[in-house]
Amino acid sequence: MKFSAQKILLIATRQIGDVLLVTPLLRSLRLAYPTAQIDVLVFRGKEGILNGNPDYQTLLTIAERPSWREHLALLARITRRYDLAVSTLAGDRPIFYSLLAAPCRVSIVPPLDKKSAWKRWITQGWTVLDDEQTHTVTQNLRLTDVLAIPRQYAVVAPTLPSDTATLSRCLPFAWQAEAYAVLHLLPMWRYKRWTLTGWAALAEYLTQRGLRVVLTGGGGKAELDYLQTALQTMPATVVNLAGQLQFSEVATLLRHACIYVGPDTAVTHLAAAVGVPTVALYGATNPVKWSPFPAEYQADVPPFAKKGSQRCGNVFLVQGAGECVPCHQEGCERHRESYSRCLDTLEPATVIQAVQTMLV
């Protein structure tokens, strides 16, 4: 039975790439409730991935570690302001937000145990978290089954009318007519990185093939310094746009590219969503759960298996080698700034071969 609602709060307090993977659920809500006000709650600093998404009215933010004053300010904005609250997380805080926000609540919940039983008691519908065998997009979409509304599988990339003009100002070549490749070198955490040697060899190959190479990235000092180091061993024609674009502009850049290559990061998910041929470099991360979601993929079975380099639709997932891969850990030293042997030993020739396959 479909829930009746004119005001809906979607709770997605996650990292940037995770928020992007919530957009199929958001689109499902929009089409099922075309006249409803749909607001989205995300962590502050992660909202850019939704700037230009047409499926919500208001974007609410909260710090990842809010002060009690910030918490009170948010609660004042959401308490009993909605008919329906939808939580995409099984944690205590998002489900507590849903309890305060609306009389009707649906949520992802943890596997049943005594400590989490209250989360089922306070919701009118739920689906159990599967953190290994179900892709995140599908996990979120199981909430549409709870709501008895149709699923919409497409990951929705942001877009704004100003994107084209901004790219024309930033790029020193005719980007809408000239062939180019986009590389994103730096993920959020060290254990997801590939090597500078590998990126240099790939940029050289793409340039020799006749493609301009464009780098994307954030505007933080550490990332800008890292890319400046990378540029020292790359062809002089490589264009560095790090820190100059918002996500909607990156999405437009990707739509016109011939190829994209990147690690396990939000821009790689964005590339898969817009349909550009995408080569994704994965190591410790479980691709069953967290692979890029190919643009035309519409099935509940995960697009990628747990082990091996493989292709699905517009995405070629290159997995680092090793019996331990994927380890589901934060690198070989089990912390975010760890190295990952599987990616450190990933040969440029392996990545270039995947690129050749996708450029055919």
C-alpha positions in Angstrom: 0.0 0.0 0.0 1.4 3.4 -1.0 1.9 5.9 1.8 0.1 9.2 1.5 2.4 12.2 1.8 2.6 15.8 0.7 5.9 16.7 2.6 8.7 14.2 2.5 12.2 14.2 4.2 14.8 12.0 2.6 17.7 11.5 5.0 21.1 10.9 3.3 23.8 12.0 5.8 26.6 10.2 4.0 29.7 11.0 1.9 29.6 12.7 -1.5 29.6 9.5 -3.6 27.0 7.9 -1.3 24.7 10.9 -1.7 24.9 10.6 -5.5 23.9 6.9 -5.2 20.8 8.0 -3.3 19.5 9.9 -6.4 17.7 6.9 -7.9 15.6 6.7 -4.7 15.1 10.5 -4.8 13.9 10.2 -8.5 11.6 7.4 -7.5 10.0 9.5 -4.8 9.7 12.5 -7.2 7.9 10.5 -9.8 5.6 8.7 -7.3 4.8 11.9 -5.4 4.8 14.6 -8.2 3.1 17.3 -6.2 4.9 16.6 -2.8 7.5 18.8 -1.3 10.6 16.7 -1.0 13.5 17.9 1.1 16.9 16.2 1.5 19.1 16.2 4.6 22.8 15.7 4.0 26.1 16.4 5.8 27.4 19.9 5.4 30.0 20.0 2.7 28.5 17.1 0.8 25.5 19.0 -0.7 27.4 20.1 -3.9 26.6 16.8 -5.6 22.9 17.6 -5.5 23.3 21.2 -6.7 21.4 21.1 -10.0 19.4 18.0 -9.2 15.7 18.7 -10.1 14.1 16.2 -7.8 13.9 18.1 -4.5 12.8 21.4 -3.1 15.0 22.2 -0.1 18.5 20.9 0.9 19.1 20.8 4.6 22.6 20.3 6.1 24.1 19.2 9.4 27.7 18.9 10.4 29.1 15.4 10.6 29.9 16.1 14.3 27.4 18.8 15.2 27.4 20.8 18.4 24.4 20.7 20.6 23.3 24.1 19.3 23.5 22.9 15.6 21.5 19.8 16.6 18.8 21.9 18.2 18.7 24.2 15.2 18.2 21.3 12.9 15.5 19.7 15.1 13.6 22.9 15.1 13.5 22.8 11.3 12.4 19.2 10.9 10.3 18.2 14.0 6.8 17.3 12.8 7.3 19.3 9.6 6.8 16.2 7.3 4.3 13.5 6.6 6.9 10.9 5.6 10.5 10.5 6.5 12.8 8.1 4.6 16.1 7.2 6.1 18.8 5.6 3.8 21.0 4.8 6.8 20.7 2.2 9.6 22.5 4.4 12.2 21.0 5.8 15.4 21.1 9.4 14.5 19.3 9.3 11.1 16.6 7.1 12.4 16.1 9.4 15.4 15.8 12.3 12.9 13.1 10.4 11.1 11.3 9.8 14.4 11.1 13.5 15.1 10.4 14.6 11.5 7.3 12.6 10.6 4.5 10.4 11.9 5.2 7.9 9.1 8.7 6.5 8.8 10.6 4.0 6.6 14.2 3.1 6.9 17.1 0.8 6.2 17.7 -1.1 9.5 20.5 -3.3 10.8 20.2 -7.1 11.0 18.0 -8.0 13.9 19.5 -7.9 17.4 18.4 -6.6 20.8 20.3 -3.3 20.5 18.6 -2.4 17.1 15.1 -3.7 17.8 13.9 -0.2 18.6 14.5 0.9 15.0 11.9 -1.6 13.8 9.5 -0.6 16.5 9.4 3.1 15.5 9.2 2.6 11.8 6.1 1.8 9.7 8.3 0.0 7.1 11.9 -1.1 6.8 14.4 -3.2 4.8 17.4 -4.9 6.3 20.9 -3.6 5.5 23.1 -6.0 3.5 26.6 -4.5 3.6 28.3 -7.1 1.3 26.1 -8.7 -1.3 23.7 -5.9 -2.4 24.8 -2.8 -4.4 24.1 0.5 -2.6 21.7 1.7 -5.3 19.7 -1.5 -5.0 19.8 -1.3 -1.2 18.3 2.2 -1.3 15.7 1.2 -3.9 14.4 -1.5 -1.6 12.8 1.3 0.3 10.6 1.9 -2.8 9.2 -1.6 -2.3 8.4 -0.7 1.3 6.6 2.4 0.0 4.9 0.4 -2.8 6.1 2.8 -5.5 8.0 2.0 -8.8 11.8 1.9 -8.9 13.8 4.3 -11.0 17.4 2.9 -11.4 19.2 5.9 -13.0 21.8 7.7 -11.0 20.9 11.4 -11.6 23.8 13.7 -12.3 23.4 17.4 -11.5 23.2 19.9 -14.2 22.9 23.7 -14.3 22.3 26.2 -17.3 25.6 27.9 -16.6 27.8 24.7 -16.9 28.6 25.1 -20.6 29.7 28.7 -20.3 31.9 28.0 -17.3 33.7 25.1 -19.1 34.3 27.3 -22.1 36.0 29.9 -19.9 38.1 27.3 -18.1 39.3 25.1 -21.0 41.9 26.4 -23.4 40.6 24.3 -26.3 37.3 23.8 -28.2 36.1 21.2 -25.7 32.7 20.6 -27.5 34.5 19.7 -30.7 37.9 18.3 -29.7 38.4 14.8 -28.4 39.6 14.6 -24.8 40.0 12.3 -21.8 39.3 13.1 -18.1 41.4 11.8 -15.3 40.7 12.1 -11.6 43.8 11.2 -9.6 43.1 11.7 -6.0 40.4 9.9 -3.9 39.5 11.1 -0.4 41.7 8.5 1.3 45.2 7.4 0.6 44.4 3.6 0.5 42.3 4.1 -2.7 45.1 5.8 -4.7 46.9 4.6 -7.8 50.5 5.5 -8.4 51.9 8.8 -9.9 54.0 6.6 -12.2 50.9 5.0 -13.5 49.0 8.2 -14.1 52.0 9.7 -15.9 52.2 6.7 -18.3 48.4 6.8 -18.9 48.5 10.6 -19.6 51.3 10.0 -22.1 49.4 7.2 -23.8 46.2 9.2 -24.1 48.2 12.2 -25.5 50.0 10.1 -28.1 46.6 8.7 -29.1 45.5 12.3 -29.9 43.3 13.1 -26.9 43.7 16.2 -24.8 44.0 15.2 -21.1 42.0 17.1 -18.5 42.5 16.6 -14.7 39.7 17.2 -12.2 40.0 17.5 -8.5 39.1 19.5 -5.4 40.5 22.8 -4.3 42.2 21.8 -1.1 45.9 22.5 -0.7 46.9 18.9 -0.4 45.1 17.9 -3.6 46.4 20.9 -5.5 50.0 20.1 -4.4 49.6 16.5 -5.3 48.4 17.3 -8.8 51.2 19.8 -9.3 53.6 17.0 -8.5 51.8 14.7 -11.0 51.9 17.4 -13.8 55.7 17.4 -13.6 55.9 14.0 -15.3 52.9 14.5 -17.7 52.8 16.0 -21.2 52.8 19.8 -21.2 49.3 19.9 -22.9 47.6 18.4 -19.9 44.9 20.8 -18.5 44.4 20.9 -14.7 40.9 22.1 -13.6 41.3 21.1 -10.0 39.4 23.4 -7.7 37.8 25.3 -10.6 34.5 23.3 -11.1 31.5 22.4 -9.1 29.9 18.9 -9.6 27.4 20.0 -12.2 30.2 21.4 -14.4 32.3 18.2 -13.9 29.2 16.2 -15.0 28.9 18.3 -18.2 32.6 17.9 -18.8 32.3 14.1 -18.5 29.3 13.9 -20.8 31.4 15.3 -23.7 34.6 13.2 -22.9 35.8 10.2 -24.9 37.0 8.4 -21.8 37.3 8.8 -18.0 39.7 7.1 -15.7 39.6 7.4 -11.9 39.8 5.5 -8.5 37.0 4.7 -6.1 35.7 8.2 -5.6 32.6 10.4 -6.2 33.7 11.6 -9.7 34.0 8.0 -10.9 30.4 7.3 -9.8 29.4 10.6 -11.6 31.2 9.5 -14.8 29.4 6.1 -14.8 26.1 7.9 -14.3 26.5 10.3 -17.3 27.4 7.4 -19.7 31.0 8.3 -20.6 33.2 5.2 -21.1 34.6 4.8 -17.6 37.6 2.9 -16.3 37.4 2.5 -12.5 40.5 1.5 -10.5 39.5 -0.5 -7.4 41.5 -2.2 -4.7 40.3 -2.8 -1.1 36.7 -1.8 -1.9 34.1 -4.4 -2.5 32.7 -3.8 -6.0 29.6 -5.8 -5.3 28.5 -3.1 -2.9 30.3 0.1 -4.1 31.1 -0.2 -7.8 30.1 2.6 -10.2 26.6 2.0 -11.4 26.5 1.8 -15.2 24.3 4.4 -16.9 21.8 2.0 -18.5 21.9 -0.7 -15.8 18.4 -1.7 -14.5 18.7 -4.9 -12.5 18.7 -5.9 -8.9 21.7 -8.2 -9.4 24.9 -6.2 -8.7 26.6 -5.1 -11.9 30.0 -6.4 -10.8 31.2 -9.5 -9.1 33.4 -9.4 -6.0 36.7 -10.4 -7.7 38.4 -9.7 -11.0 38.6 -7.0 -13.7 35.4 -6.9 -15.6 33.1 -4.8 -17.8 29.4 -3.9 -17.5 27.9 -1.4 -19.8 29.9 1.8 -20.0 32.1 0.8 -17.0 35.3 -1.3 -17.0 36.3 -2.0 -13.4 40.0 -2.8 -13.1 40.8 -4.5 -9.9 44.2 -4.7 -8.3 45.7 -8.2 -8.0 46.1 -10.3 -4.9 44.4 -13.2 -3.1 43.2 -10.7 -0.4 41.5 -8.4 -2.9 39.0 -7.0 -2.1 39.9 -7.0 1.6 37.1 -4.7 2.7 39.7 -3.0 4.9 41.2 0.5 4.8 44.4 -0.6 3.0 47.1 -3.0 4.1 47.7 -1.1 7.4 44.0 -0.9 8.2 43.7 2.9 8.3 42.7 5.5 5.7 46.2 6.9 5.1 47.5 3.4 4.5 49.1 2.1 1.3 47.3 -0.6 -0.7 49.6 -3.1 -2.3 47.0 -4.1 -4.8 46.9 -0.6 -6.3 50.6 0.2 -5.8 51.4 -2.8 -8.0 48.7 -2.2 -10.6 50.7 -1.9 -13.9 50.0 1.0 -16.3 49.8 -1.5 -19.1 46.8 -3.2 -17.4 44.9 0.2 -17.2 45.9 1.2 -20.7 44.6 -2.1 -22.0 41.2 -1.4 -20.3 41.2 2.1 -21.8 41.9 0.7 -25.3 38.9 -1.7 -24.9 36.6 1.2 -23.9 37.8 3.5 -26.8 37.1 0.9 -29.5 
